[in-house]
Amino acid sequence: MKLMTIKKAVKDVFNNQISGQLLYQACREKKLPHIIVGKCKILLEEEALYEWIKNQLIMSTQKQQDEEN
């Protein structure tokens, strides 16, 4: 299991293509599994990030299909 901070996830997983705020929001809304360390450090598991991305793509595709029908 590889854990990383939101800042590292934005850089390494998303190549700075999204903001950290999007990941913070997903954590707050309990849409993205995370671990809170101490008072303010959030850690994300790399595989959970890829699963979250996959789910976002599926939801986006379904929404587009619904709008076309």
N, C-alpha and C positions, 0 to 999 in steps of 0.2 A: 504494500500500500504506500503510495507516494502522496504526501501531504504538501500543500503549498499555500502561501498567503494569497489574498485576492490580487495584490499588486503583481506577484509572480505569475499568477494564472493569466492575468490580462496580457502580460508580456510573452510568456512562453506558450500558452495554449491558444490564445486569441490573436497573437502577433500585433497587439495594440490596436485591434480593429473595433473593440468595444470599450466602454468605460467601466471602471471599477464600480461606479454607482449602480450599474445594471446588475452586477453580481451581488452587491450589498442588498439591493432591493429584493432579488430572488431569495436571498437568505432570510431577510425579514419576513417575507411572505411564505416562508417554509416551502419554497418550490425547489430549492437547491440544498441538498444535504451539506451540513457544515459542522465544525466543532468550534466552540468558543473557548479560547484559552485566556485565563485571567479575566480582566475587565473588558478588553476591547479587541483582542487579536482573534481573527477568524481564520480558520484553516479549512481548506477544501481538499477533497480527495480527487486525484486526477481522473480516475475512471468515472466517478460520479459526474464530473464536469462533461466528459464526453457523452455520457448517457443523457444529461440535461440538454446538451446541444442537439442530440438526436431527437429528443422529445420536442424541442422547439421547432425543428424542421418538419416533423410530422404534423404538429398543430398548425403550422403556417400553411402547409400543403392542403390540409383539410379545410382550413378557412378559405383559401383561394378557390377550392372546388365548390364549396357551399355558395360562394359569391357568384360563381359562374352559372349555377343552377337556379 
